[in-house]
Each structure stands twice: as C-alpha cells, then as structure tokens.
Amino acid sequence: MNDTRTALVVGGGIAGPVAAMALAKAGIEATIVEAYPGGADGVGGALGLAPNGINALAVVGVDEAVRAAGQPMVAMVLQSGTGKRLAELRTAPDLPTPQFVNRHDLYRALHDEAERRGVRVSFGKRLTGLHDDGAAVTARFADGTTATADVLVGADGLRSAVRPLIDPAAPGPRNCGLLNVGAAVPDTGLAPTAGAMHMIFGRRAFFGYQVFDDGSGGWFANLPDQRRMTAAQARELGVPHWRNVLHTAFADDRGPALDLVDRTADDDLLLLGATEDLPSVPTWSHGRVVLVGDAAHATSPSSGQGASLAAESAVELARCLRDLPHTEAFAAYETIRRPRVEKIIAMAARTNSAKAAGPVGRVLRDALLPTVMRRFVTPEKTAWRDAYRIDWDTPVSTVAVAA
C-alpha cells in the first residue's frame, strides 16, 4: 500500500509537468517548483518525440495536445555527403507517428494542460537544500522560503540541483564531442519533404532537416568538436563566426545545408553548445527523494529519445508510488527503468561516434550502413524501443519487479 499523498516536483521543463500530471492520476497531489522566474516560452531548439514517448503521454491524456504542437515525422532518410541514399527508416504502421516539435511548443502544451488540471506551479524557486526527517522532506529555496511534501521528485535536468544533494559523489554530464547548432526557417525555399526527416552524414559534420507542407522547416547540425563549450560561450563567438564554421563544414556536401543556413535569420540561429549525456547515475533515490528524466538518465540528442524517456520515467514513477510505499516504489521504479534507459544512452553514444567519423571511418560507415540498417534496424528489431508501453492498469508489486 502506498504512503504518498503529496509530492514536490523540482523542475518545470518537460519531465516536471508530465510527472505532476501522472502523480495526480495516481491520486498524489503534486506541486511544481521552477528555479527560473518565468516560463521557458521561446527557449530551446526542436526535438523528436518517438512512438514510445507518445504512448507514455497518452497514459496521462496529453498525447493529442502534443500532436497539435508538432509536425508528423513519418520517416528518416539517411544520406551520405556525396548524396548517396544510405537507408530509409519508417515507423511500424501500428505505432504512433513520431513528432517533430519545437521544445518551447512542447513545454507550452504540457504546462497549459497541467495548469488546466489544477497543478500548481511556483516560479523563482531555486533549490539550495533539502531536509528529510523520515516522515517528510522539506526543500529550501534561495528566496528564503521552504516547501514540504511526502516525497520530492528531482525533474531538474542534466545539471540537476537535486542529484548532488542526494549523492555528493554523483557524476556530472559527459561531453559527447559534438557541438549543436540549429534553427527554424519560416521560408526554406524547398519542396516539402512529405513528413521525412533527412539526415546527412557529411564529410566534416552531420546535418538534419525537415521541410513542412507550408514551406517552413527546421534544421540542425552536429559539428565534431571536443571543446566543452556552453551555449553562452558559443553565443559569445558571434553569429558570423558560426556561419563561417557551418559553410566550411558543409562546403563539399551535396544537399541543402548551405541554403538553409543562408536562409536562417541571425536572431533565429540557435547556438546550443556541446552535446552531453549522463551514461549512468549510481544513485537515483535517497530517503524520500528521487530523480526523474535527464536528472537521472540524460541521453544525447542523437537517440531521438530524450523527451520520450523522460515522459516514460515520469509515468512509471507515478505508477510505482501509486501502488507501493515510497522506499519500495523508488526501488521498483529504478529496477524497471535503469536497464532500458542506459541501453538507449549507449546506443546514442555509438551514433555520436558515427557522426564524428574520420576520413577512413567515414568510408567504412557509408559502405556498411545500408547493410546494417537492413539487417538490424527493422521495425521488428527496434520494437523493444519504439513499441514500449507502460501498463498503467496493472498494479506494481515488489515480487513482480524482482522476478
């Protein structure tokens, strides 16, 4: 039987509102506290929501709101920098169609729905400390206020403030060796890609783009670079610098990369800095405090699974807290989630290596990738990842989890 009636969710990004709505569905009153003084409208680039992520959002009834905020992504077309078509991947017809969505649109859709359901959100609450007395947990904030609940959920992302508070030896993010740049382009000048995301393994860098039915679109570039550059440091170098970098990176590749870069307004160029992940976090919970989403298991964007895994974990955590005392619930949640998320993080790391291949590796990659994709990246072989569903209605038991 559960012992959780209230929850404090630290972090109001993507995982936070999903966790709060899932907890509410489980009969647990959740409040979100966000460090920043206002919302994240207009912040961030685009991301993909995979079928499994949409399945998780459907459990809490927000999948349709998210679909309305995005664009269908019915296929991924992989190409080499020479223009050779390497593979085409399509989602199995019985699964939800992946969505290409701007992060700020996803954020707004989730927050609007959470607020509609009565979830309270407090801004300007930067966490500075925790006190767990065994009966409840109290969060302390920089503004001098406190908040107390039965459990505290750290949904505060890759640079979580909660993670080191429950484990001072917790690892920080790992640099993936790729810089991330992108933009939305109101007028691409290109024909629509019919719902396909095109991904080009270029000679010097990786480029992805999709053009929508109205001629608008979005693109991103992964530039091999070992510098651990923050977004702020990238912006300090200035837009002209990055235009030169992008022109050099894609000068010898076939495809629309240079045209899309040139059609991007200076103010629309997103300089996101180094891509990072968090391969394995040893401690996911302590006492009445638990981590969820990127705070526990951040994958690099190459997986296309970051937001989807966050949604899954938020829903699964709520399901466990619904059915078990918090200590057993946290253990069950980690047992269910850890193997899956760490497998996907490792797969994304291998993709990062392919994007940053040198001259010899590039030739081998382009030669072998079509065969690899045909044999190993089929709907049947990827069903464990893409067709994943959380069985909300089945009670969680420690016996079943241990088995």
Salt bridges, closest charged atoms under 4 A:
ASP3 OD2 - HIS326 ND1 2.95
GLU29 OE2 - ARG120 NH2 2.97
ASP41 OD2 - ARG108 NH2 2.80
ASP63 OD2 - ARG67 NH1 3.13
GLU64 OE2 - ARG67 NH1 2.84
GLU88 OE1 - ARG85 NH2 2.30
GLU88 OE2 - ARG90 NE 2.71
ASP105 OD1 - HIS104 ND1 3.25
ASP112 OD1 - ARG108 NH1 2.80
GLU113 OE2 - ARG116 NH2 2.50
GLU113 OE2 - ARG117 NE 2.86
ASP143 OD2 - LYS125 NZ 2.83
ASP187 OD2 - ARG263 NH1 3.70
ASP225 OD2 - ARG227 NH2 2.73
ASP252 OD2 - ARG204 NH2 2.56
ASP253 OD1 - ARG203 NH1 3.34
ASP262 OD1 - HIS247 NE2 2.77
ASP266 OD1 - ARG243 NH2 2.74
GLU276 OE1 - ARG159 NH2 2.82
GLU276 OE2 - ARG228 NE 3.34
ASP277 OD2 - ARG174 NH2 2.70
GLU312 OE1 - ARG337 NH2 2.78
GLU312 OE1 - ARG340 NE 2.91
GLU316 OE2 - ARG319 NH1 2.55
ASP323 OD1 - ARG322 NE 2.72
GLU334 OE2 - ARG338 NH2 2.67
GLU342 OE2 - ARG338 NH1 2.70
ASP366 OD1 - ARG365 NE 2.94
ASP386 OD1 - ARG385 NE 2.81
